[in-house]
Amino acid sequence: MHCNTNCLGPCSQSDGSCSPCKDGYWGDKCDQRCLTNCKSCMSGDKCNTCDEGYWGNTCTQCNANCAYSCDLISSICQKKCKKGFWGDYCNYTCSDSCNGECVKATGHCKRCKSKTMYGPVCNQECSTNCLLNECEQPSGDCTKGCTKDFVGSRCEHRACSLNCLPAIKNETVCSHVDGKCLYGCREGFKGDLCDERRRQHGNYYE
């Protein structure tokens, strides 16, 4: 007696029974087909393992938004979602303010679509005191410095000393990080912040 071509191992010469079977087949003689998209099974109505992209005893298709496969038992999408989706089953849509992708577990934007927005889902506006209104996506800290005479990580303080020399152009006259005057001090003052009086001797200052 010849073995069925779907047998992977040796078969009985008396009745043709064999084990194991090739993927997709089952039965004593490996002559029964498993369900569609079922890689291995022990019966015609229950799968042990499914083709990639399918899950469950009957190999139901995973959510179409899964980038790869999904868990055989729970149908939770593995690794990541397709661009624009998030969640265990990739059934939530990323914020329109995200630059296409968001974190699978939280929905937080990986990057903002606009450089003038920030926050977990990019729904907060950068400070208008930031140069070009641009700031870092997670924190809201200004990325290009501050508009004229503002300081602080978010340019939230108006702190340039009145004793700072003015800029050549209409720019800030002090550092947005620590308030130090960038172009020197007005006559009669000294120090990084131009907050110290210089001694005057006649027409000269020390």
C-alpha positions in Angstrom: 0.0 0.0 0.0 1.3 3.4 -1.0 1.4 6.2 1.6 -0.6 9.4 1.0 1.6 12.2 -0.3 0.4 14.4 2.5 2.1 12.1 5.1 5.3 13.5 6.5 6.2 10.3 8.4 6.1 6.6 7.6 2.7 5.0 7.2 1.3 1.7 8.0 1.5 -0.8 5.2 -1.7 -2.5 6.4 -4.1 0.4 6.4 -2.2 3.5 5.2 -2.4 5.4 8.4 0.4 7.9 9.1 1.5 10.7 11.3 2.3 13.6 11.2 0.6 15.2 8.3 1.7 18.1 6.0 0.4 21.5 6.9 -3.3 21.9 6.0 -4.2 18.2 6.2 -5.5 15.9 8.9 -7.0 12.4 9.4 -5.6 8.9 10.0 -4.3 8.9 6.4 -3.7 12.7 6.1 -6.4 12.8 3.4 -8.7 15.4 4.9 -8.2 19.1 4.4 -8.2 21.6 7.3 -10.3 24.7 7.2 -9.1 27.5 4.9 -6.2 29.5 6.3 -5.6 26.7 8.9 -2.0 25.6 9.0 -2.5 22.5 11.2 -5.5 20.8 12.7 -6.7 17.7 14.5 -10.2 17.8 13.0 -12.0 19.5 10.2 -13.6 22.2 12.4 -10.8 23.2 14.8 -7.4 24.6 14.0 -4.3 24.3 16.1 -2.3 27.0 14.2 -3.4 29.5 11.5 -1.7 31.1 8.5 -0.2 34.5 9.3 -2.9 37.1 9.6 -5.6 34.8 11.0 -6.6 33.7 14.5 -8.8 31.4 16.6 -10.1 27.9 16.2 -11.6 28.7 12.9 -8.8 31.0 11.7 -10.7 34.2 11.4 -8.9 37.1 9.7 -7.0 39.5 12.0 -8.1 43.2 12.1 -7.1 44.6 8.7 -5.2 47.4 10.5 -2.7 45.0 12.1 0.7 45.6 10.4 1.7 42.0 10.9 -0.2 39.0 12.5 -2.3 38.8 15.6 -2.3 36.6 18.7 -3.8 33.1 17.9 -6.0 33.2 21.0 -6.9 36.8 21.7 -6.6 38.4 18.2 -4.5 41.2 19.7 -2.3 42.7 17.0 1.3 41.8 17.3 4.3 44.3 17.1 2.6 47.3 15.5 -0.4 48.7 13.7 -0.6 50.0 10.1 0.1 53.7 9.8 -2.7 55.9 11.3 -4.0 53.3 13.8 -3.4 52.3 17.4 -4.8 50.1 20.2 -4.5 46.3 21.1 -6.6 45.5 18.0 -5.5 48.6 16.0 -9.1 49.7 15.9 -8.5 53.3 17.0 -7.5 56.2 14.7 -4.5 58.4 15.5 -5.1 62.1 16.0 -5.4 64.1 12.8 -2.6 66.3 14.3 -0.1 63.4 14.3 2.3 63.1 11.5 0.8 59.8 10.4 1.9 57.5 13.2 1.2 57.1 16.9 2.3 54.8 19.7 0.3 51.5 19.6 -0.2 51.3 23.3 -1.3 54.9 24.0 -2.2 56.7 20.8 0.4 59.4 21.5 1.8 61.0 18.4 5.3 60.0 17.5 5.6 63.4 15.8 3.3 66.3 15.2 2.2 67.3 11.8 2.8 70.9 12.6 5.9 72.3 14.3 3.7 74.8 16.1 1.8 72.1 18.0 2.9 69.9 20.9 1.5 67.5 23.5 0.8 63.7 23.6 -1.8 64.1 20.7 -0.4 67.3 19.3 -3.5 69.4 20.3 -1.7 72.1 22.2 -0.3 75.3 20.6 3.3 76.3 21.1 3.8 79.7 22.8 3.5 82.7 20.6 6.7 83.9 22.2 8.6 81.0 20.6 10.4 82.1 17.4 8.3 81.0 14.4 5.9 79.6 17.1 7.9 76.3 16.9 8.5 74.0 19.9 9.4 70.5 20.8 6.6 67.9 20.4 6.7 66.3 23.9 7.4 69.3 26.1 6.4 72.5 24.4 9.9 73.9 24.9 10.8 76.5 22.2 13.2 75.0 19.7 14.5 78.1 17.9 14.7 80.5 20.8 12.4 83.3 21.9 10.8 86.4 20.3 12.2 89.8 21.3 13.1 90.1 25.1 11.5 86.9 26.3 13.3 84.1 28.1 12.6 80.6 29.6 12.3 77.2 28.1 8.9 78.1 26.7 9.8 81.8 26.5 7.2 82.5 29.2 9.2 85.2 31.0 9.7 88.8 29.9 13.1 89.1 31.6 15.6 91.0 29.5 17.2 93.8 31.4 16.4 97.4 30.3 20.1 97.9 30.6 21.0 95.5 27.8 22.2 97.1 24.6 19.7 96.8 21.8 20.2 94.3 19.0 21.3 95.4 15.5 18.1 94.0 14.1 14.7 93.6 15.8 15.8 90.5 17.7 15.9 89.6 21.4 18.6 91.4 23.3 19.3 88.6 25.9 19.7 84.8 26.0 16.4 82.9 26.1 18.0 80.4 28.5 19.5 82.5 31.3 18.7 86.2 30.4 22.3 87.2 29.8 22.6 90.3 27.6 23.8 89.3 24.2 25.2 92.6 22.9 26.7 94.2 26.0 25.4 96.8 28.5 24.2 100.4 28.3 26.7 102.9 29.5 27.1 102.8 33.3 26.2 99.1 33.7 28.1 95.8 33.7 27.7 92.1 34.4 26.1 89.3 32.4 22.6 90.7 33.2 23.8 94.3 33.1 22.4 94.7 36.6 25.6 96.1 38.2 26.4 99.8 38.4 29.9 100.8 37.2 31.8 103.4 39.2 32.2 106.7 37.4 35.3 108.8 37.6 34.6 112.0 35.8 33.7 111.1 32.2 35.0 107.5 32.6 33.6 104.3 34.0 35.6 101.5 35.7 
